[in-house]
């Protein structure tokens, strides 16, 4: 399954950081996660171009331990511009997006803009959002389809 | 002679009614009435009026039925009868009185589409909105095909995803809870087989892979295994004997990934109707039989003789025309009659030969005495809502059939065997089911004595509601 392949790629990534360059043209972004079950970890990947998004080559990745129903993730001094985020909630902490025998994910996953794919991952166009200079907040819910 | 539905439709077409608004269409055509939207809030419990007869003294309980009940937003409709939202009806019989109530299964699909007042999601024969958010089969689960009782809950069943759990007393939706976390969103057909001791068997298909579910009587999962059946046939129903699982593999095959799903199937009339038989205790121990090409939705039930011969009844059609054509067009206009299926008995001999025994009677929704699930029995009841409005009862042992013909404009739906208390004979049962009376614009519930079907119903109640046509039901004794 395309979605599974795309999200599994997250599991093998470490906590690479977005290249920073503090200046008037840089942004800080707080990603607020809601609708979480207080267990396991969230595996998050950040992309800065459609090409890298489609290829699954993230600009940065984070592994976020989850102990409450909400969590925040902060990135500082990143270049302004367009980004997309994808993540899954690794509830059992095995480092993988678990699926049922027919390849359907059985753990929650989400994309920036709360975008939902159609029989696969959300597209770049659905998930892309813009970071402007200064403070940015982006909310992503894992509370199910909206 | 009672006018057939074909004649009624011809009259309606001549009057131009079919080209008019759906409401006018419905007056002339019971099938049109049967695919109108039900009220969004369902039906409040209401007494049904006795039209004929008297309720049997010992008949106490509820008939639950499920079927698609919402098809349209404005001028847009679902692309297929099978894609309407699950509408669960309850016909409760108590102290000789009957009450009718209903609610929609509160699915994600329905919540979003009701909120937006438009068709959003793709389905079996519906394209849906481009880019509709679908991450799992349960996102488009219509919970619209059948119901079963498990662990004190009423499960609304669909064939592509999980059971939707409901409260059998209030018809409130509890929601989807996986049978096991790692098996979330796996298909669970609308035709589980419940053995006399309560154990539940079911399957679910995805391509040529099939999951075999085994549940305890209380609905908890005992086992689930995935097997490869070799071809991605449309798999709506199946059969179980005391010792074997029977998976019919018809030559209507999903060989193209495209939307809507139904368009990805191809009828291969030059290929056989294969039947896979698996040992219940060892799924690797399997045999394959071949019968002539035919299309089917439903089996009755199966049993095996002492010499290993397996028999199961099914309603067979020459091709897939109903599912590919009529079940789509009936939402707009009934643009053509598909002859009803013929009840046949598949006989699988221990030496590998297979043959069909024909009944000569036609219909659908075959039902048998569930006390004899998987065991030898004589009878099967089928409903014919096409050529004639008839309930038919076939006796495979004697080769004789009997029937009761309803009045003009009656759409005959599934009738269930309901055992009479304290007696065990196969005919010691009532046949309980419903019709949609197009002339009266009302749903009716009928109770027959299985020993005297042709005498007609011992009691008929009429609802104040004209409910959409349903598919399948279950009986819950009081």
Interface residues (C-beta under 8 A of the other chain):
Chain A: X3 X98 X100 X101 X102 X104 X105 X106 X109 X116 X117 X118 X119 X126 X144 X145
Chain B: X108 X112 X130 X131 X132 X133 X134 X135 X136 X137 X139 X178 X181 X182 X183 X184 X185 X186 X187 X206 X209 X211 X226
